Amino acid sequence: MTLQEATIMPQPKKHNSAAARQAAYHQRREKERLEYLKSQGLLALPSIPTVPGYRRWRQALAHAGALLEMVASEMEQYADDRSEKWNASDRAGDFRQRIEQVTDVHDQLSDLDI
């Protein structure tokens, strides 16, 4: 290894100033946030914070409702796959109550008018 190879060369500056570096950082963060929302199937909030995001909120609630339906369905399937002995036990009764609670939350969510 030569002396020149061992010397670490300074990298050229990407940004002309600290303000430009900060602005680039904020742009990257906002882009990542929007990509995350998009990956979750959500719309971005309006750019003006005083404008309500009703479409986004409705979409998020619909997504939550679909998740609650999935949970209730999987819980029902789990209970149905268990033995008759388990289904006759107190644990099964407690489990069925939890299924009912999930279903009740789903129904309450469906009743929201946003």
Secondary structure, DSSP 4 states (H G I P E B T S, - for coil): --HHHHSPPPPPPSSSSHHHHHHHHHHHHHHHHHHHHHHTT-PPPPSSTTS--HHHHHHHHHHHHHHHHHHHHHHHHHHHHS-HHHHTSHHHHHHHHHHHHHHHHHHHHHH---
